[in-house]
Amino acid sequence: MKSKVLIFLFAIGFFLISCNKVEHNPLKVSTINPRYFTDASGKAIYLTGSHTWNNLVDMIEENNPAPFDYKAYLDFLKGYNHNFYRLWSWELLNWDTNANKDKKPENYKINPHPWLRSGPGIAIDGEPAFDLTKFNESYFERLRERVEKAQKYGFYVSIMLFEGWGIQFSPDAYSKHPFYPMNNINNLGLDTAETARLEIHELKHRRVVEIQEIYVKKVLETVNDLDNVLCEISNENHPLSTEWQYHMIRFIKDYEKLLGNQHPVGMTFQYKGGSNQVLFDSPADWISPNNADGYRDNPPASDGRKVIITDTDHLWGIGGNIDWVWKSFLRGMNILFMDPYNGSVLFQDDLDWAKSMCKNLGYTRHFADKVDLINMVPSGNLSSTNYCLANIGKEYIVYLPTDTTASLDLKDVSGKFKVEWFDPSSGASVEREDVQGGSDHLFNSPFHSGSAVLYLKKE
């Protein structure tokens, strides 16, 4: 009787565990079309959206202490049909936007940081020194909360782990970094000389790397069970950070093997003087190139060596245009826009161009969801415009940057194709008469001026 009771209790326990088991579904590089990520469904997940600097840490003006409205930001992105953004870190204690040639420069105070300011002693900014062996739990609670909210909205998020632009170019940046000797109690082995600032993102000091690895572990433990996560090592570090970034990529991959979920890890453009080849040679799953090789004006077709998330941040800084959006999409890339958003950090007196960028990112996602993207490949040779994404014989998307006519090679395919035109400036669609495969076809845009998108689907 006792053994039967034990068997019954074991069965009940196993049933409850099974019921509570959560099936995880993080993104993975597609084995069918490695230009894109995929989820467990096998569908290609096209990532596109806009990101802004204060969407994780607060950047507070002395005369305007209003915090960032994260819900309003998510509503904004949702309204433009976006599904992805970078969640920015900022390592410094401040951001002096004089370095950005800002029209109305500000000196923002940055909070929160990952480590506790428990002292003893006072840092350069007059607040308690950091103890880099103790975490500021409020930072990680905020990180968790924001990634969870993003997931509820249907967004994927790239968590930026480190930030390398500020330490290089913001005025007096090194003395405003938590690792600067006078700002912490931990004796990391760094010199106070300005030249030591770049060593924070290199492998020269074992104690520095250990502190960084412990921090990375904490981030991964905080979000590992969430499926909407990607990781980015650092924003625009100097070229000599390469081996440090490679090390961190491998470190994340190894540690996540112990945690369960494996999330895609990215490496982005190194500024100044970085090479796109360094990104392609990296152990990263995804990369964001610089403007060499035409990525800004005439992007090369993605060949699947890496998932490419092309980002205006690394091509213009603040900038971009509709042509770039559609050219990049039809060359097999995922797309990000560094958005001034409401102008609260870097001043912009005209945000209409940014709204147009946001609209067209959403339009490309509409087409990505409309087609069988997992089988679509860049096929510029089929169109006179050289911008064509195709599942040959089944679906074609062609971009016309300025031409009002475009030819499309349908010689080697059969059947009838529905024809739809799309106007990127207005979002309007127009259907035209079907066409028959078996020959070249010349198509005339119904919009007469400006750019146009042509879509063909086999009936």
N, C-alpha and C positions, 0 to 999 in steps of 0.2 A: 504493500500500500504506500509506504514511504517513498519507494522508488518511482511509483506512478505520479505521486504529487510533485516530485522533483522534475520529472520529465515534463509534466504539465506546466510548471513554473518556467522551465527553460524555454518551452515552446512559446509561452506568452511573452517572455522577455525578447526572444528573437523576433517575434512579430512586431513588437513595439519599436525595436531598433530599426527594422526594415521600413516601418511606416514613417519614421522620423529621418530616414536617410535622405540627404539632399543630393540630387544629381547636379553636378557642376558642368558648366558649358563655356569655359573661357575660349577666346579666339585662338585659332591656330592658323599658320600659313597653309593655304590650300595646296594640296598635292596635285590637283588638276590644273589650276591656274594660279601659280604662286605670285602673281601680281597683287593678289587680294588675300585677306584673311577669310576664314570660314568658321561657322559654328557647327554644332553636331548635326544640323540638318543637311549639311553639305552645300548650302547656299553661300554664294560669295557675299561677303559683307563689305560694301563700299563705305569708307569712312570719309566724312567731310563735315566741316564746321568752322566756327571762329572761336578765338580765344583771346582773353585780355588779362592784363598783368596782375590784377588784385582779386582774382577769383578764388584764391586760397588764403593768402595772408592779407591782413589789412594794411593799406597804405594810407596813412592818416596825415592830412594837413593840419597844421597847428590851429588855423582859423576855421577848419571845417572837419570836425571829428566824426562825421556820419559814417557808419560802417557800410560795407558792400552789401547790397541787397541780392543775396544769392538766388532766392526764389524768382525774383524779377528777371535775373540773368537767364535762368533756365527757361522761363516763359518766353523770353526774347529768342533764344536759340530754337525752341520748339516752334515758334511762329514762323521761322524761316526754313523749317524742315531739315534742320541739322541733326546729326547724330553723334558728334565727336568733338572734343576740345582738349587742349592741354590745360592741366591744373598746375599753375605756376608756383614754384618755390622762389624765395629770394633770401639769399644767405646773409646779406648785410643788415646792419641795424637801421639803416636809412637808405633812401634813394634820392640823390641830388640830381634832378633832371637837367641841370645845366649841361651835363655830358651828352644829352640827347638833342642838343640845340633846340630845346623846347621853347615855344613862343612865349609861354608864361611859366618859367621854371619854378619848381617847388622843391622843397626838401621834405620828403615824406618819412614819417616814422613807421617802422615795420614791426608788426606783431601778428600772431605769436611766433616764437621760435621753437625748435624741437627740444632744446635743453633748458633746464631750470636755472634761473638766476637767483641762486641761494647764497652766493658769497662763500666764504668771507671776502671782504674787500669790495671795492667799487670799480666798475669798468669805466672806460673813457667817456661814455655818455652820461655818467653820474648815477647810474643804476647799479644794483648788485652784480658782481661778476658771475659769469657762467660756471657751473660745475658740469662739465661735459660727460661725466659718468652718470648723471641723473637726467631723466627725461621730463619734459614739460608735458604732462598727460593731456592737457587741454589742446595742444597742437594735434595730437594723434586722434583725439576725440573729434575734433573738427574735420580732419582728413577723412575719417571713417564716415562721419555724417554726410559730408558733401559727396563722397563717392556713392553712398547708398541712395541719396536723393537723385543723383544723376541716373542711377540704375532704374529707379522708379519712373523717371521721365523717358527712359529708353535710350540714354546716352552712354557711349563708351568714353572713357577718360584716360588720358595719358598722364600719369603722375610724374612730374619733373622732380627728380631726387636732389639734384644740385644745380647751381646757377653760376655760370662762368663769365658772363659778359660784365656783370657789375664789378667783380673784383679786379677786372682789368681796366675799366674805363670810368667808373663813377669816382668823383673827386674824393681823395683821402679814403678810398675804399678799404684798404688793408686795416687801417686803425679802427674801422667800423665793422670788422668781421669778428664773430664769436671766437675764432681760433687765434686771433692776434694775442700775443703773450699777455698783454695788460688787461685783456677782457675775460680771462678765465683763470682758474686755479689749478690747471692740470698739467702744465709743463710739457707741451707737445714737441718741444725741440725746435720750434720755428724761431728764426731771428726776427728782430723788430725792423730790420732794414726793408725798405719798400720792395726790393727785388725778391724777397721771400714770399710775397703774396701769391705768386703763380705756383709755388711748391705745394700749396694746399690741394691742388688738383693734379698732383703727380705722385709718384711712388717713392719719393725721397725720404720720407719720415714714417717709419713703421707705426709710431704712436698715432699719427694723424690718420693713417689708413685704418687702423684698428677702431678708432672712434667713428669713422665714417661707415665701416662695415657693421658695427653695432647699431648705428642709426638706420642703415638700410634694412637690417633684419627686423627692426621694430616696425618700419613702414610695411614690409612684406607681411609680417604677422598681423598687422592691423587690417589689411585688406585682402589677404590671400583667398578667403572664401568667396569673394565677390567676383563675378564673371565678367564685369564690364571694365576691367582694368588692363591698361598697358603701362609699361614703365619706360621712361626716358632718363638716360643717365644724367645729362647736364645740358644746359642751354649755352651754346657758343663759347665753350672753353678754347684756350689757346692750343695750337697744334702739338706742343710738347705734352699735352695731356693724353695723348693717344693710348699709351700703354696702361695708364690708370683707368681710362674708360673701358678698354678691352678687359682689364682685370675685373672691373665692377660688373660688366655684362656677364662674364663667366661666374662670378660670385653669386649673382641673382639666380641664374639658371641652376646652379648647384644647390643653393639653399631652398629654392622652391620645390626641388625634388623631395625634400624632407617634409614640406608643408602640405603637399597634395596638388594644388592648382599650379599649373605653369602658365604664366602670362607672357605675351610678346614683349621683348625688350628692344628699345630703339637707341640709335646713336645719331645725333644731329650735327649739322655743319659746325666746324671749328673756325672761330673767328679770332684774328685775321690770319689769312694765308693757308687755311685748311684745304685739303684735297678731297674731292669726292671719292677718289680711289681708296683712301683710307676708310671711308664709310663702307664701301663695297667689300673691302677685305676684312672687315670686322666680324666678330661672332654675333652681331646684332641680327634680329629678325626683320627690323624695319629701319629705314634711314630717311633723313631729310637733307637733300643736297644743297650746295650753294649755286650761284648763277653761272658757274662755268658750264661748258658743254651745252649751253642753250636752254637751260631749265627755266629761264625767265621769258624768253622771246619765242623760241622754237624748240620746245622740250623734246629730247630724244625719247623714242618709244621704250617703255619699260620692258625689259627682257625676262623678268622673273627671278633675277639673281637675288634681289631683295624686294620686299614690299616697300614701295616708295610712297611716303607721305610728304608731298611737296608743300612747302610752307612759305608764305610771303615774308615771314620774319627773316628768313635766311636768303631771300632774293632781293627784297627792297628795303627791309626794315618795315616802316609804315608805307604801304603802297600796294599796288596790284591793279589788275584790270580784268574785264570780262573775257577778253580774248585769251588771257592766260588760264583762266578757269576752265574754259571749254577745250582748249588745246591740251592741257594737262590731263583732263578727264579722258579724252579720246586717244591719248597716248598711254593709257593703262595705269594711271596714277590715282592715289587718294589725295585729297586736297584740304589744306588748312589756311586760314586767313587770320593774321594777327590784327585784331580789330580794336580801333580806338574806343569802341563801344559808345559810352556816353561822354567821352572826353574828360573824364574826371581825373585821369592820371597824366597823360600827355595831351596837351591842349590841341584841339582841332576846331577851326572855325567853320569847316564844311564837312558834314558827315554823310551827305547824299551819296557820294561815291562809295562809301563803306556799306551803305544800305544796299546799293546795287550789287556789290560783291556778295553780300550775304544772301540776297535773293537768288543769284545765279548758282551759288553753292547748293542751295536747296533744289534748284531746277535740275542740276546734274544728278542729285540723289533721286529725284523723281524718275529720271530715265534709267538710272542704275537699277531701281526696283522694278521697272517696267520690263526690262529685257532679261534674258537668261545670261546674267553677267559672268557666271562661272565658265561659259564657253565663248566669251567675247574676247578678242585679241586686237591689238593695234594693227591696222591694215591700211596704212596711208597710201600704199601703191595702188589701191583700188579707186581712189578718188583724185580728181584734178586739184583739189585743195590740199591734199596730203594729210588731212585729218579725218580719220575714219576708224571707228571701233566696230568690229564685225564678227558675227558668227556666220561664216560664209555659207550662202545658200538659204539662210534663215532670217537673220536680222542685221541691219546696218544703221549706224548713227554717223552722220557726216556733219562737220562744222564748216561753215563758210564765213571766214573772218570779215571779208569786205566784198567778195564777189557776189553778184546776184545770180550767177549760174554755177552749176557744178556738174561734172560728169561722174558717173559711177559705173564701174565695170561689172556687168552682170552676165557676161558672155558664157561663162562656164556653169551657170546655174539655170534651173528650170522652174516653172511655176509662176504664179501671179503674186505680186507684192502690193500690200497697202502702202500708201504714201501719206506722210504727215509732215507738215512744216511747223517749226516752233520759233517764236520771236523772243530772244533773250532779253530784249529791252522792255517788253511789256508782259511777257508770260503767256501770250496768246498762241493758240494752236489752230492750224488750218489743214483740213484734209483735201487731197487732190485725187485725181483718177488713178486707179490701179495701173501698175506697169507689169509687163511680162518679161521674165528672164530670157536669156539667150543672146543678148547684145549689150553694147554700151548704151547708156541712157544719159541724156542731157536734161537736167532739172533746173527750172527757173523759179527763184524765190518769189513768193507772193508779196514780200515786204518791201521790195524795191530799193531800200537803202538800209545800211547797217548790217550787222551780222545776222546769221540765221543757222538753224539746226534742221537737218533733214533726217527723217526716221523712216526706214522701210522694214516691214515685217511680212514674211511669207504667209499667205492665207492657208 
